[in-house]
Amino acid sequence: MEEWLRKTFRIIEWLPKYDSQKFGGDLTAGLTTGVMFIPQGMAYAVIAGVPPIYGLYAGVIPLLIYPLLGTSKNLSIGPVAIDMLIVAAGVSLLAEPNTDRYITLTILLTMMAGGLQLLMGSMRLGSVLNIFSRPVIAGFTLAAPLIIAFSQVNNLFGIELSQTQYIFVIIEELISSFDQIHWQTFLWGLIAIAIMALIRYVKPVFPISVVILSVSILLSWMVGAGQIGIQLVGDIPTGLPALSLPEINFNNMRELLPTALTLALVQFMSVASLGQTFAKRHNYIIDANHELVALGASNFFGSLFKSIPVSGSFSRSAASEQANVQTPLANIITSVVIIATLLFLTPIFYFLPMPILAAIIIVSALNLIDIGEFKFLYRTKRSEGLIAIFTALCTLLIGIQEGILLGVVASMIHMLYKYSRPNVAELGIIPGTRLFKNLERNPEAEPIDGLMILRVDASFSFFNADFFRDYIIQKSRERNQSTHYVVIDGSTINTLDTTAIDKIKSMVGTLKNWDIELYIAGLKGPIRDVIDKSGLRKFMGKDHFYRDPHEAVSHILELIDEEDESTRLADYKDIIG
């Protein structure tokens, strides 16, 4: 029992070593992220389609749960803009935003995503759930900020627009409703965007969004912004969220399942990548499976107290790092700030203008766009850059979940194509050594007359077996007059399945018809076991398998010398020294 508690509740590992010096760092970090959390949490709740107060509810229980289970010292937990976009895309298909039914479904979605994360973490699937490749994430995180920014056009311009994830629909409606724009609302939002854009280059010590929020509330109260037609946040309930079980409806759960699964996976990828980044920077290790459990528990138990989905926030985690965070306890301090806000400060937010919230969301979203990532992918590997562009376009034009799914499918098809047509290198001997290297990449390597030595740079399985067989046969056919022996360097083959065994047998028969013998060298132990159990060794002959290409070449040259009374083996020994 004690061992289970220690492995489950990671706080047991670091709490006994906690001291006043660490508390000082955590206090500064917790207060900093707490102040940042207030405007961000409220703004991100608006993206999700629920009242702003639910963004603050997400800062209570989840931030108290994560430090008990989490393994990252730096991660700051809370609502994240991209997650909220996924929520809005899924739940808006079932209910109208800001309605009671919509809020109920959002809380249920939070519980479902948390439950899926707990299940995956308990099954230790953290290491095998990386189906979102870097190009897919890059493509999604280019399209998502644009969708988020356009989702706030109605609040920025003070007009009624459709709640949709499709940018072109919003642009079309904005153009047709141009005469309805409330210019005072737009002016407030535009000034806020301009200030935040300019201040970004100054790098202030205090979060600019908090300053904008505070000043706008004061100005709104002083000039009576609501009386001149500017929409205000309005009444926000005071007090902590009460314990309540989300309404369980299996039909709703079935309809929300695709969104819950997408959200669970995207959140895990965010937490895992952020956690790994900070862990590498500060020289400690995180447990991906336990991060799944910690995130799942935060969402699941948070949903019991009206929390919307939470995951790792890059901006708040970065701010926490700069404030010298020491342990996950900083999240608890952040939660205390949110609790104090809910108990005493919510009446102040009555005068918060909606265009100011829209401005904070737009600037925060556009700051997520990383064009440099696209340039890196395209420059490093063009195919991955194209996958990122494809994912971004699908997300913008077809839909968020559809875009992610199509990006994953494109990434998998690319991977399967790559593994179905892997690199096969023709090798030559490096003079003075027993090493065989790729002739194309090593000009000093020398081919051996009468022999073709090939290295298979992949596992040999059902989806590339035909390619290997056809490649070797084609190469042999091209050199049929001069080549009578083919040696496969199998040192890079990690797996071998029964389909590949059949293809090898077929290849052996075809090559024998052309008076060409096939030899295999350098196989690893597990592959040799498959060779023996399948009967391939007996089929080809034991003298056709060798420990390395050198042994195979030496044996073949010895056979040639016996047949032709030549000195090929002696010449080869002179080359290798």
C-alpha positions in Angstrom: 0.0 0.0 0.0 2.8 2.4 0.9 4.6 1.7 -2.4 1.4 2.3 -4.3 0.8 5.6 -2.6 4.4 6.7 -3.3 4.1 5.8 -7.0 0.7 7.4 -7.4 1.0 10.5 -5.3 4.3 12.0 -6.6 4.0 14.8 -4.0 5.4 12.3 -1.5 8.7 12.4 -3.3 9.4 16.1 -3.1 7.3 17.4 -0.2 9.6 16.0 2.6 12.5 18.0 1.0 10.5 21.2 0.8 12.0 24.3 2.5 11.5 28.0 2.8 13.8 28.8 -0.2 11.7 26.6 -2.5 8.5 28.2 -1.1 9.8 31.6 -2.0 10.2 30.7 -5.7 6.8 28.9 -5.7 5.1 31.8 -4.1 6.4 34.3 -6.7 5.5 31.9 -9.5 2.1 31.1 -8.2 1.1 34.7 -7.7 2.4 35.6 -11.2 0.5 32.9 -12.9 -2.6 33.5 -10.7 -2.7 37.1 -11.9 -2.3 36.0 -15.5 -4.9 33.2 -15.0 -7.8 35.6 -14.3 -8.0 37.4 -17.7 -6.9 34.3 -19.6 -9.3 32.0 -17.9 -12.3 34.3 -18.5 -11.3 34.9 -22.1 -10.7 31.2 -22.9 -14.1 30.4 -21.4 -15.6 32.8 -23.9 -13.9 30.8 -26.7 -15.4 27.6 -25.4 -18.8 29.2 -25.6 -19.5 29.3 -21.8 -19.8 32.2 -19.4 -16.5 33.7 -18.2 -16.9 32.5 -14.7 -16.4 28.9 -15.8 -12.8 29.8 -16.8 -12.2 30.8 -13.2 -13.9 27.6 -11.9 -11.2 25.7 -13.9 -8.6 27.3 -11.7 -9.9 25.7 -8.4 -10.0 21.9 -8.2 -7.7 21.0 -11.2 -4.9 23.1 -9.8 -5.2 21.4 -6.4 -5.3 17.9 -8.0 -2.3 18.2 -10.4 0.4 18.9 -7.8 -0.6 15.6 -5.9 0.1 13.5 -9.0 2.1 15.4 -11.6 5.8 14.8 -12.4 6.6 18.2 -14.0 8.0 20.9 -11.7 7.3 23.7 -14.2 3.9 23.0 -15.7 1.2 25.5 -15.0 -2.3 23.9 -15.4 -5.4 25.7 -16.7 -7.6 26.4 -19.7 -5.8 26.6 -23.0 -7.1 28.5 -26.1 -6.7 25.6 -28.6 -8.5 23.2 -26.2 -11.4 25.6 -25.9 -11.6 25.7 -29.7 -12.0 21.9 -29.8 -14.7 22.2 -27.1 -16.6 24.8 -29.1 -16.3 22.9 -32.4 -17.7 19.7 -30.8 -20.3 21.0 -28.4 -21.8 23.7 -30.7 -23.0 20.9 -32.9 -25.3 19.7 -30.1 -26.4 22.9 -28.4 -26.4 26.7 -28.6 -23.4 28.4 -26.9 -24.0 29.9 -23.4 -27.2 28.0 -22.9 -27.8 25.7 -19.9 -27.7 22.6 -22.1 -24.4 23.8 -23.7 -22.8 24.3 -20.3 -24.0 20.9 -19.2 -22.5 19.2 -22.2 -19.2 21.1 -21.8 -18.8 19.9 -18.2 -19.8 16.3 -19.3 -17.1 16.6 -22.1 -14.6 17.6 -19.4 -15.4 14.5 -17.4 -15.2 12.2 -20.4 -11.8 13.6 -21.6 -10.5 13.2 -18.0 -11.9 9.6 -17.8 -10.2 8.7 -21.1 -6.9 10.2 -20.0 -7.1 8.3 -16.7 -7.8 5.0 -18.6 -5.0 5.6 -21.1 -2.6 6.5 -18.3 -3.5 3.4 -16.2 -2.9 1.3 -19.3 0.5 2.9 -19.7 -0.3 4.1 -23.2 1.6 7.3 -22.9 4.5 6.2 -25.1 2.3 4.8 -27.9 -0.2 7.6 -28.2 2.1 9.9 -30.2 -0.1 9.7 -33.3 0.1 13.5 -33.6 3.3 14.0 -35.4 5.2 17.3 -35.3 3.9 18.4 -38.8 0.3 17.7 -37.7 0.7 19.8 -34.5 2.4 22.6 -36.5 -0.4 22.7 -39.1 -3.1 22.6 -36.4 -1.5 25.3 -34.3 -1.3 27.6 -37.4 -5.0 27.2 -38.3 -6.3 27.2 -34.7 -5.1 30.7 -33.7 -6.7 32.1 -36.9 -10.0 30.4 -36.1 -9.8 31.6 -32.5 -9.1 35.2 -33.5 -12.0 35.2 -36.0 -14.3 33.7 -33.5 -14.1 37.0 -31.6 -15.0 39.3 -34.5 -18.6 39.6 -33.2 -17.4 40.8 -29.8 -14.7 43.1 -31.3 -17.2 44.8 -33.7 -20.3 44.6 -31.5 -22.5 42.8 -34.0 -24.3 39.5 -34.1 -22.6 36.8 -36.1 -23.0 33.0 -36.4 -21.1 30.9 -33.9 -19.0 29.0 -36.4 -15.5 27.7 -36.8 -15.4 28.5 -40.5 -13.5 31.7 -41.1 -14.9 32.4 -44.6 -18.5 32.3 -43.2 -17.5 34.9 -40.6 -15.9 37.1 -43.2 -18.9 36.8 -45.4 -21.3 37.7 -42.6 -19.1 40.6 -41.4 -19.1 42.1 -44.9 -22.9 41.8 -45.2 -23.3 43.3 -41.7 -20.8 46.1 -42.1 -23.4 48.8 -41.6 -24.3 47.3 -38.2 -20.8 47.7 -36.7 -20.8 49.4 -33.3 -17.8 51.7 -33.8 -17.4 52.6 -30.1 -17.0 48.9 -29.3 -14.6 48.4 -32.2 -12.5 51.4 -31.0 -12.2 50.0 -27.5 -11.0 46.7 -28.8 -8.7 48.2 -31.4 -6.9 50.4 -28.9 -6.5 47.4 -26.6 -5.0 45.3 -29.4 -2.6 48.1 -30.4 -1.4 48.6 -26.8 -0.8 44.9 -26.3 1.0 44.6 -29.7 3.3 47.6 -28.9 4.0 46.6 -25.3 5.0 43.1 -26.4 8.3 44.5 -27.7 9.0 46.3 -24.4 8.7 43.0 -22.4 7.1 44.4 -19.2 7.6 42.7 -15.9 3.9 42.7 -15.2 1.4 40.9 -17.5 0.0 43.5 -19.9 -3.3 41.7 -20.2 -3.9 42.2 -16.5 -3.1 46.0 -16.9 -5.5 46.2 -19.9 -8.2 44.4 -18.0 -7.9 46.6 -14.8 -7.8 49.9 -16.7 -10.7 48.9 -19.0 -12.9 48.0 -16.0 -12.1 51.3 -14.4 -12.8 53.3 -17.5 -15.9 51.4 -18.3 -17.3 52.2 -14.8 -16.3 55.9 -15.1 -17.7 56.6 -18.5 -20.7 54.3 -18.3 -19.7 52.1 -21.2 -22.8 50.0 -21.0 -25.0 53.0 -21.6 -23.3 53.8 -24.9 -23.9 50.4 -26.3 -20.7 48.6 -25.4 -21.5 45.0 -24.2 -20.3 44.2 -20.7 -19.6 40.9 -19.0 -22.4 41.6 -16.5 -23.2 39.8 -13.4 -20.8 37.1 -12.3 -21.8 34.8 -9.4 -19.7 35.2 -6.3 -18.5 32.1 -4.4 -16.9 28.7 -5.1 -18.3 26.1 -7.4 -20.4 23.6 -5.6 -20.0 19.8 -5.9 -22.4 18.5 -8.5 -22.3 15.5 -10.8 -22.6 16.3 -14.5 -25.8 15.1 -16.0 -25.0 11.6 -17.4 -26.9 10.9 -20.6 -25.5 8.0 -22.7 -26.8 9.5 -26.0 -25.0 12.7 -25.2 -21.9 10.8 -24.3 -22.0 8.9 -27.6 -22.2 12.1 -29.5 -19.4 13.7 -27.5 -17.1 10.8 -27.7 -15.2 11.8 -30.9 -14.6 15.3 -29.4 -13.6 13.8 -26.0 -11.1 11.5 -27.6 -9.6 14.3 -29.8 -9.4 16.6 -26.7 -7.9 14.0 -24.5 -5.1 13.3 -27.1 -4.4 16.9 -28.0 -4.2 17.8 -24.3 -1.8 14.9 -23.6 0.4 15.9 -26.5 0.5 19.5 -25.2 1.3 18.4 -21.6 3.9 15.8 -22.7 5.7 18.2 -25.1 5.7 21.1 -22.6 6.7 18.8 -19.8 9.6 17.3 -21.8 10.8 20.8 -22.8 11.0 22.1 -19.3 12.4 18.8 -17.9 15.2 18.8 -20.4 16.0 22.4 -19.7 16.1 21.8 -15.9 17.7 18.3 -16.0 14.9 16.2 -14.5 12.7 13.4 -15.8 8.9 13.3 -16.3 6.8 10.2 -16.6 4.5 10.5 -19.6 2.0 7.9 -18.3 1.8 9.6 -14.9 1.2 12.9 -16.6 -1.8 11.3 -18.4 -3.1 10.2 -15.0 -2.5 13.6 -13.4 -4.1 15.4 -16.3 -7.0 13.0 -16.3 -7.6 13.3 -12.6 -7.5 17.1 -12.9 -10.2 17.1 -15.6 -12.3 14.4 -14.1 -12.5 15.7 -10.6 -12.6 19.3 -11.8 -15.7 18.5 -13.8 -17.4 17.7 -10.5 -16.9 21.3 -9.6 -18.0 22.9 -12.9 -14.5 23.1 -14.4 -14.0 23.3 -18.2 -11.1 21.3 -19.6 -7.6 22.1 -18.5 -4.1 21.2 -19.7 -0.6 22.7 -19.7 -0.4 26.4 -20.6 2.7 27.5 -22.4 2.5 31.2 -21.6 1.8 30.7 -17.9 4.4 27.9 -17.6 7.0 30.2 -19.2 6.0 33.0 -16.8 6.2 30.6 -13.9 9.7 29.5 -15.0 10.9 33.1 -15.2 9.5 33.7 -11.7 11.8 30.8 -10.4 9.2 28.1 -9.9 10.6 25.2 -7.8 7.8 22.6 -7.5 4.2 21.8 -8.6 3.1 23.6 -5.4 3.0 26.8 -7.4 -0.3 25.5 -9.0 -1.8 25.4 -5.5 -0.8 29.0 -4.9 -2.3 30.0 -8.2 -5.5 28.2 -7.1 -5.6 30.2 -3.9 -5.4 33.4 -6.0 -8.4 32.2 -8.1 -10.3 31.2 -5.0 -9.8 34.6 -3.5 -11.0 36.2 -6.7 -14.1 34.1 -6.8 -14.9 34.9 -3.1 -14.2 38.7 -3.2 -13.5 40.2 -6.6 -16.2 38.9 -9.0 -18.4 42.0 -8.6 -15.6 44.1 -10.1 -15.8 42.2 -13.4 -19.3 43.3 -14.0 -17.9 46.4 -15.9 -15.4 44.4 -18.0 -16.1 45.3 -21.7 -16.5 42.3 -24.0 -14.3 44.0 -26.7 -11.5 44.0 -24.2 -11.8 40.3 -23.6 -12.0 39.8 -27.4 -8.8 41.8 -27.8 -7.0 39.7 -25.2 -8.1 36.5 -26.9 -7.1 37.8 -30.4 -3.6 38.9 -29.3 -3.0 35.7 -27.3 -4.1 33.6 -30.2 -2.1 35.3 -32.9 1.0 35.0 -30.6 0.7 31.2 -31.0 1.4 31.4 -34.7 4.9 30.2 -35.4 5.9 30.6 -39.1 9.4 29.6 -38.2 8.2 26.1 -37.4 6.8 25.8 -41.0 10.1 27.0 -42.4 12.0 24.6 -40.3 9.9 21.6 -41.4 9.9 22.5 -45.1 13.6 23.2 -45.1 14.5 20.0 -43.1 12.1 17.6 -44.8 9.9 18.9 -47.5 7.3 16.1 -47.2 6.7 17.1 -43.5 6.3 20.7 -44.4 3.6 19.8 -46.9 1.8 17.7 -44.3 1.8 20.7 -42.0 0.3 22.9 -44.7 -2.2 20.2 -45.6 -3.3 19.9 -42.0 -3.6 23.7 -41.7 -5.7 24.0 -44.8 -8.0 21.1 -43.9 -8.5 22.6 -40.4 -9.4 26.0 -41.9 -11.6 24.8 -44.8 -13.2 21.5 -43.5 -13.3 21.7 -39.7 -11.2 21.4 -36.6 -11.7 17.7 -35.8 -11.7 16.8 -39.5 -8.5 18.7 -40.0 -6.7 17.0 -37.2 -8.0 13.6 -38.4 -6.9 14.2 -42.0 -3.5 15.5 -40.8 -3.0 12.3 -38.8 -4.1 10.1 -41.7 -1.8 12.0 -44.1 1.1 11.6 -41.6 0.4 7.9 -41.3 0.1 7.4 -45.1 3.4 9.2 -45.5 5.0 7.0 -42.8 3.6 3.8 -44.4 4.8 4.9 -47.9 8.2 5.7 -46.5 8.5 2.3 -44.8 7.1 0.5 -47.9 9.8 2.0 -50.0 12.8 2.3 -47.7 16.4 2.9 -48.6 18.4 0.0 -50.0 22.1 0.8 -50.3 24.6 -0.9 -52.5 27.8 -1.4 -50.5 31.5 -1.5 -51.3 34.5 -2.4 -49.2 36.5 0.5 -47.6 40.2 -0.3 -48.3 42.2 -1.1 -45.2 39.2 -2.2 -43.3 36.5 -4.9 -43.2 33.8 -2.3 -43.4 31.2 -2.2 -46.1 29.7 1.3 -46.8 27.2 2.9 -49.2 28.9 3.4 -52.6 27.0 6.6 -53.3 28.0 8.2 -50.0 31.5 6.9 -49.8 33.6 7.5 -52.9 36.5 5.6 -51.4 34.4 2.4 -51.1 35.2 -0.2 -53.9 32.7 -2.6 -55.4 33.6 -6.3 -55.7 33.4 -7.8 -59.1 30.8 -10.5 -59.5 29.1 -9.7 -56.1 26.3 -7.3 -55.3 26.2 -6.4 -51.6 23.0 -4.7 -50.4 22.0 -3.2 -47.1 18.3 -3.1 -46.1 17.7 0.1 -44.1 14.4 -1.0 -42.5 12.5 -3.8 -40.9 11.5 -6.5 -43.4 7.7 -7.0 -43.2 4.5 -7.4 -45.1 4.2 -3.8 -46.3 7.7 -3.6 -47.8 8.4 -7.3 -48.7 7.3 -6.9 -52.3 9.5 -3.8 -52.7 12.6 -5.5 -51.4 12.0 -8.6 -53.5 11.4 -6.6 -56.7 14.3 -4.2 -56.0 16.8 -7.0 -55.5 15.5 -8.9 -58.5 15.6 -5.8 -60.7 19.1 -4.9 -59.6 20.2 -8.5 -60.2 18.6 -8.4 -63.7 20.4 -5.2 -64.6 23.7 -6.9 -63.7 22.8 -10.4 -64.7 25.9 -10.9 -67.0 28.4 -10.0 -64.3 26.7 -10.7 -61.0 26.4 -14.3 -59.7 26.2 -13.6 -56.0 24.0 -11.3 -54.0 24.8 -10.6 -50.3 22.2 -8.9 -48.1 23.6 -7.1 -45.1 20.8 -7.7 -42.6 22.4 -5.9 -39.6 19.7 -3.1 -39.8 16.7 -5.5 -40.0 14.9 -5.4 -36.7 11.8 -7.4 -37.5 11.0 -10.2 -40.0 7.5 -11.5 -40.5 6.1 -14.5 -42.3 5.2 -12.5 -45.4 8.8 -11.4 -45.8 9.9 -15.1 -45.4 7.7 -16.1 -48.3 9.1 -13.2 -50.4 12.7 -14.3 -49.7 11.9 -17.8 -50.7 10.3 -16.5 -53.9 13.3 -14.3 -54.5 15.8 -17.2 -54.0 13.9 -19.2 -56.7 13.9 -16.4 -59.2 17.6 -15.6 -58.7 18.6 -19.3 -59.0 16.9 -19.4 -62.5 19.5 -16.7 -63.5 22.3 -18.6 -61.8 22.5 -16.1 -58.9 23.0 -17.3 -55.3 21.6 -15.3 -52.4 23.5 -14.9 -49.1 22.4 -13.2 -45.9 24.8 -11.8 -43.3 24.7 -9.9 -40.0 21.3 -10.9 -38.8 20.4 -10.1 -35.1 19.6 -12.9 -32.7 15.7 -12.5 -32.7 15.8 -12.4 -36.5 17.9 -15.6 -36.7 15.3 -17.3 -34.4 12.6 -16.4 -36.9 14.8 -17.7 -39.8 15.3 -21.1 -38.0 11.6 -21.5 -36.9 10.3 -20.7 -40.4 12.6 -23.3 -42.1 14.3 -20.6 -44.2 17.8 -21.6 -43.1 17.1 -25.2 -44.2 15.5 -24.0 -47.4 18.5 -21.8 -48.5 21.2 -23.9 -46.8 23.2 -23.2 -43.7 26.2 -22.1 -45.7 24.1 -19.1 -47.0 24.1 -17.3 -43.6 27.0 -15.5 -42.0 27.8 -13.3 -39.1 28.8 -10.3 -41.2 29.3 -9.3 -44.9 33.1 -9.9 -44.6 32.6 -13.6 -43.8 30.1 -14.0 -46.6 32.3 -12.3 -49.1 35.3 -14.3 -48.1 33.3 -17.6 -48.5 32.0 -16.6 -51.9 35.5 -15.5 -53.2 36.9 -18.8 -52.0 34.2 -20.6 -54.0 35.1 -18.5 -57.1 38.8 -19.3 -56.7 38.0 -23.0 -56.5 35.9 -22.9 -59.7 38.1 -20.5 -61.8 41.5 -21.2 -60.2 41.8 -17.5 -59.6 43.2 -15.4 -56.7 40.1 -13.3 -55.9 40.3 -14.1 -52.2 43.9 -13.1 -52.0 43.3 -9.9 -53.8 40.4 -9.1 -51.4 42.7 -9.8 -48.4 45.2 -7.3 -49.9 42.4 -4.7 -50.1 41.3 -5.0 -46.5 44.9 -5.2 -45.3 
